[in-house]
Amino acid sequence: MRILGGWHEDPLWASVYGWLVEHRRVGGVAWRLGLGTDLGLLYDAVREVGRLPAGSRVLDVPTGNGVAMRGIVPGQGLDYLAVDISAPMLGRALSTARRLGVDDQVTPVVADAGDLPLEDRTVDLVASFTGLHCFPDPHRAVAEMVRVLRPGGVLTGSSMFTDTGLAHAPARRMGTLAGVLGPMCSTRELVDQLAREGCREIDLHLSGGLGYFRAVAS
């Protein structure tokens, strides 16, 4: 494990991030100090996964340490595809799934978010929490996420953006220097792209240095 480097190199921050999310009291303080946001918003957002009916297909990309898996209900009957470019990250995600008792619903897939190995319109919900800002080409990744959604399917997630203000510029700069953040995009760029891709009911709201987004595929 490297202290610095891209996600495919399994940097130390990958484990730190997972630990902070898992331990909400300490993690909540870190998120408030580092990003000016409430970690509880992430937990609120992933609950949408738990409201899906049996047989629904979910794409979680990048799955990381399995953040969105905390929304799965044991015995829910999902077809949950956990996609990440890093095999070690997927290993940690599967450990999370086993700990939550939902590993029977999870299939790990090593893949690039910009080239998803899925057919068009085959997914009911795409979850991409705190991941869009890590991709080397966020626009290509968004296009792929929308491509695989069925009509009426939902894209939900969160990300850092380039236009969240000077107060959060140091965090973005440090992440870029550490190799864990990509070029990112602005909130307007994401909303405009989702509209061009044919999405409707597009919502994006900021909380400190993070933006939470949700859109429905046409």
N, C-alpha and C positions, 0 to 999 in steps of 0.2 A: 504494500500500500504506500502511495506517495503522499507527501504533505501537500504538494501542489500538483497541478496538471489537470488535463481534461477529464471528463467523466469516464471515458473509456479506459483511462489509466487508474481508475478507482482512487481518487484523492482522499486524503484523510477527512476532508470536509463532508464527504458522503456519509461517513459513520456519525460524525458530530451532528449533522442535520437530522438524521434519523433518530438519534438519541433525544434531541431537543423536542421533536414532535411527539415522541413516545412519553416523555416526562413533561406533562402540560404545565406544571407549576413553574419549573425552572425554564422550560422552553418558552412559556408565555412571557416571562420577564425578558428573555433574550430577544424575542420577536418585537416586544414593545420598545426596547432600547435600540435595537439594530435597525428596525424597519418602521417603527412607529405604528404598528398594527396589532390587532388582537388575534392570537393563534386560534381562538375559538371560532373565528370566521371560517377557517379551513375545515374544522370539524363539522361546522354547520353545512358547508357546501358539499362535503362528501356523503352526507346523509341521503342525497338524491339517489345514490347507487342503491341504497337499501329499500327504496320505494319501487324499484323495477319488478315486474312480474316474473315468475319462473320462465325460463327459456330465453330470457333477454341476453343479448350479446353485448359485452362491455369491452372497450379497448382502453387500457390504462397506459398512457405513454407521455413521458417516461415514467415507469412505475417507481423507480428509485428504491426506497426502502419499504414501499408498500403503503404509502400514505393513504391513498384512496381506498385501499382494502378495508380500512376501518369503517367504511360504510356498508360493507357486505354483511348480510344477516346469515348466520349459520342455517343451512338447510334451505336457503332461498332459491337454489336451482339456477344460478347464473352460469353463462358461458363467459368466463372472465379471462381475457387475454392480457397478461402482464408483459409489456414490451419495454425493453431497455437495450441500449447499445453495449452495456457492461454486464458480462456474465456474473462477476462478483456481486453487483448490485441486485441482480435477479436472485442470487442465492440468499441475500438478506431479505428480499421481499418474500420469498417462499418461507423463510423462518417466521416472518411476521404473519403470513397466512396460516401457518400451522399453529402459532400461538393464539390466533383469533378463532381457530376452529373452522376455517373456511377454505383450507387448501384443496379440498375435493372439488372446488369450483374454479380453481385458478390454473391456467396453463401458461408457463413462462415461454417467452419468445425473444431471442436475441435478434434485434433488427434496428435499422436506422429510421428515425422518425420521418426523414425526408424521402423514404422509399419503403413504405409499409407493405409487407407481403400479404395483403388482403385484397379481395375483390371489391369492386364498387358496390356501394349501398348494401352492406352486409352487417352493419353494426348499429345497435340501438342507442348507445351512449358512448361518447368519447370523453374520458377524464384526463386532463393534463394540468396537474397542480404543481406549481412552482417549478415548471420545466421549460416553458416556452423561451425564457430568457437564457437558457443553457444551450439552445440549438445554434449551430453555426449558420443556419439559414431558416429563421423563424417563419418566413413567408411560405417557403416550400413545405415546411412541416404543417402549417395551417391548411394549405391546399390539400395535403394528403389526408388530414383528419376529416375534413369536410367530404372528401371524395368517398370515404368508406361509410359515411353515415346514410342510413335509410331515410327516405322522406319522413319528416316528423321526428327524426332522431335528434339527440341533444349533444352539443359540445359544451363542456363546462370545465373551468379551470382557473388558474391564477398565475400571475407572472409579475416580475419587475418590468417597468417600462422606462423608456428614455426621458419621458416628460413628467416625472413625478416630483420635480422640484429640486432645488439646490440642496435642501436638507438631506436628501438621500443620494446625492451624487457621490459622496465618499464611499458608500457601500457598493455602488455600481462600479466605481473605479477599482476598488480593492478586489472585487470579484473578478473583474476582467484581468487584472494583473496576476491573480492567482490561477487563472486558467479555467475557472468554474463558470464564468459567464461568457456568453457569446455576444454578438453585436446588438441583440435585442431589437425592439421596434417601439414606436410610440403608440399611445392608446388610439389616436386617430387612424394610424396605419392599420391597426388590427381591425377596428370597426369597419373601415372602408373595404378592407380585403374580404371580411366576412360577408359584407353586402354584395360585393362583386361575385363571390362564390355562390350566391343565391340563398344565403341564410336570411332568416327573418327573426323577429322578436329578439333582436340583438341588445344585450344589456352589458355594460361595463361600468363598474364603479370602483373608485379608488379608496383604499384604506392605508394611509401612510405611504410607504414605498411600494406597496403591492396593489395590483388591480385584479379584481375578480370578474370574470366574463362568463357569459352564457348565451348561446344562440341555438336556434332550431333550423335544421336543414329542410329545404323545400323539396 
